[in-house]
Amino acid sequence: MILDRLEAGELFIAEQIGIPTLYIDLYEFTGGPTDDDHCWHEFSGFSDICSSVLDGPTWGKAQGLVAEFQKVSEWDQSLSPHFAI
């Protein structure tokens, strides 16, 4: 179901489905947004893991993520601060 909603079969806007973005962590290395930044994130799949092995936060169950993707009919690049870059 998620694959049917992805742009070009692999891309999505994290802000639109309510999951944390990755670019904030990258700013540590680049000093902030650059011309190479873009608003897309790549979906690579699900992993079956238990919460005790995670270092960071979790964002809920897979069903919730699938439901958020199903709400998307068109990706809105303007939701990302990198849209105007």
C-alpha positions as semicolon CSV with decimal commas, in nm:
position;residue;x (nm);y (nm);z (nm)
1;M;0,000;0,000;0,000
2;I;0,285;0,240;0,078
3;L;0,463;0,168;-0,250
4;D;0,154;0,279;-0,441
5;R;0,175;0,623;-0,279
6;L;0,547;0,691;-0,324
7;E;0,677;0,942;-0,579
8;A;0,876;0,757;-0,846
9;G;0,825;0,439;-0,646
10;E;1,055;0,538;-0,358
11;L;1,021;0,901;-0,241
12;F;0,799;1,079;0,010
13;I;0,772;1,404;0,209
14;A;0,833;1,319;0,577
15;E;0,651;1,629;0,702
16;Q;0,336;1,525;0,519
17;I;0,306;1,192;0,698
18;G;0,420;1,317;1,037
19;I;0,750;1,140;1,083
20;P;1,079;1,307;1,182
21;T;1,294;1,434;0,899
22;L;1,657;1,339;0,849
23;Y;1,795;1,673;0,737
24;I;1,821;1,823;1,086
25;D;2,092;1,569;1,171
26;L;2,275;1,649;0,847
27;Y;2,296;2,019;0,936
28;E;2,562;1,926;1,191
29;F;2,792;1,844;0,899
30;T;2,686;2,116;0,654
31;G;2,617;2,408;0,889
32;G;2,256;2,432;0,768
33;P;2,066;2,401;0,440
34;T;2,266;2,392;0,117
35;D;2,180;2,402;-0,253
36;D;2,210;2,021;-0,256
37;D;1,927;1,975;-0,004
38;H;1,585;1,864;-0,121
39;C;1,252;1,783;0,042
40;W;1,234;1,412;-0,043
41;H;1,304;1,110;0,179
42;E;1,354;0,758;0,046
43;F;1,141;0,468;0,167
44;S;1,340;0,146;0,191
45;G;1,104;-0,082;0,383
46;F;1,005;-0,215;0,720
47;S;1,212;-0,413;0,968
48;D;1,081;-0,646;1,234
49;I;1,264;-0,539;1,551
50;C;1,182;-0,514;1,916
51;S;1,187;-0,176;2,091
52;S;1,464;-0,285;2,329
53;V;1,721;-0,269;2,046
54;L;1,630;0,083;1,934
55;D;1,853;0,375;2,026
56;G;1,598;0,640;1,933
57;P;1,225;0,699;1,945
58;T;0,966;0,493;1,767
59;W;0,671;0,647;1,583
60;G;0,400;0,392;1,631
61;K;0,289;0,078;1,458
62;A;0,318;-0,003;1,090
63;Q;-0,059;0,021;1,050
64;G;-0,048;0,386;1,154
65;L;0,225;0,464;0,904
66;V;0,035;0,287;0,627
67;A;-0,276;0,489;0,716
68;E;-0,079;0,815;0,688
69;F;0,051;0,717;0,345
70;Q;-0,300;0,624;0,232
71;K;-0,418;0,980;0,309
72;V;-0,176;1,121;0,049
73;S;-0,311;1,179;-0,299
74;E;-0,034;1,421;-0,400
75;W;0,295;1,507;-0,230
76;D;0,322;1,868;-0,110
77;Q;0,684;1,979;-0,140
78;S;0,602;2,317;0,016
79;L;0,574;2,149;0,358
80;S;0,951;2,113;0,367
81;P;1,187;2,404;0,441
82;H;1,394;2,280;0,146
83;F;1,116;2,344;-0,104
84;A;1,241;2,694;-0,188
85;I;1,611;2,598;-0,205
